[in-house]
Amino acid sequence: MSQRVAGVPPVVATGEPEGLATIRVQRREILNLLSENLSLKPYIEEALQESYQNGRDLASG
């Protein structure tokens, strides 16, 4: 079951697994948010480290 993320449009059929399409959409949304909010750039590294660890925890079950 997929989860909706606020501000991210639903994924349309792309021929690739739903998870990959969602990741691509979220990456584009992050780039858009960063271009509109330059003050967020100093927090990128911290957010990525935390997100990476959360993803590893979820993947390991």
C-alpha positions in Angstrom: 0.0 0.0 0.0 1.5 3.4 -1.0 1.5 6.4 1.2 0.8 10.0 0.0 3.3 12.7 0.9 1.9 16.2 1.3 2.8 18.4 -1.7 3.8 15.4 -3.9 1.4 14.6 -6.7 0.2 11.0 -7.2 2.5 8.9 -9.3 1.1 8.0 -12.8 1.9 4.8 -14.6 5.5 4.9 -15.8 6.3 1.3 -16.5 8.7 1.2 -13.5 8.1 -0.2 -10.0 5.9 2.1 -7.9 8.7 2.7 -5.4 11.2 3.9 -8.0 8.6 6.3 -9.5 7.8 7.6 -6.1 11.5 8.2 -5.3 11.9 10.1 -8.6 8.9 12.3 -7.8 10.2 13.0 -4.3 13.6 13.9 -5.6 12.1 16.4 -8.0 10.0 17.9 -5.2 13.0 18.3 -3.0 14.9 20.1 -5.8 11.9 22.4 -6.3 11.7 23.1 -2.5 15.4 23.8 -2.3 15.3 26.2 -5.3 12.4 28.1 -3.7 13.8 28.1 -0.2 17.6 28.6 -0.3 17.7 28.9 3.5 17.1 25.1 3.7 20.4 24.2 2.0 22.5 24.2 5.3 20.2 21.4 6.6 20.5 19.0 3.6 23.4 16.9 4.9 21.8 16.4 8.4 18.5 15.5 6.8 20.0 13.1 4.4 22.0 11.3 7.1 18.9 10.9 9.2 16.7 9.8 6.2 19.4 7.3 5.1 19.5 5.7 8.6 15.7 5.6 8.7 15.6 3.9 5.3 18.1 1.3 6.4 16.1 0.6 9.6 12.9 0.2 7.6 14.6 -2.1 5.0 16.0 -4.3 7.7 12.6 -4.9 9.2 
